[in-house]
Structures are given as C-alpha cells and as structure tokens.
Amino acid sequence: MKYRKKKLTPKQYLINRQSAKDTLSTDIWMYENGIYLKNLAVGSAEVFQAVKLANQTLRQYKHFVGVEQADLLRSFLYRAQCPKKRIKITLGQSYRVMNLTKKIKRLAGKLGK
C-alpha cells in the first residue's frame, strides 16, 4: 500500500527554511574563524576559542605581531587543524595563545589600530 506523503503546512515550511538559513550562517561563521565542522567533536572549548582568536589576530592585527609571536600562533593553528594533534593540545597552550592575542589587541588599541 502506498501512503501519500503529507504536505508541510506554511508554518512548518517557514520553520524549516529559517533553520536551514541559520545553519548556513553558523557554518560560514565557523569556517571564517578557522573551526571546521567535520572535526568539531574533538577538542575542548578553550582550544576553539584560542583558534578563533589566533585567526582573528593574524588577520586583523598582523602589523602588531612579532616574528616569534606569529610562529607561535601559526604552529598552534597547524596543530589545531588535525583532530589527532588537537587532542594533545593542553589548556596551558590554549591559554598562552589567548593571553598573547589579548596582549596584541591591547597594544593595537593603545597605538590606534
């Protein structure tokens, strides 16, 4: 016996459409901040915060970043991309990156971005 598929009501259609739009905008925001969806379940929240801040710092405040600081941020981002390496990132390493980005933002604010 074949059953007819029920049509969505206008409200259900709008809810599904809004949900798809929200998901797409979230995916785009996460991609822009260097967080990849396929490996999202691996790692702690601090690692993802540090990844976001490191990407933001390297893009917006690159004139205020020294060579050693840039190397630290890039190596952290490199390790954060691979899920196997991301598991080994400690909270201390994440906090070091977050403190460095905060320091660079303060410097940029003082010198007038």
ABEGO torsion letter per residue (X at the ends): XBBBBBBBBAAAAAAAAAAAAAAAAAAAAAAAAGBBAAAAABEBAAAAAAAAAAAAAAAAAAAABBAAAAAAAAAAAAAAABAAAAAABBAAAAAAAAAAAAAAAAAAAAAGX
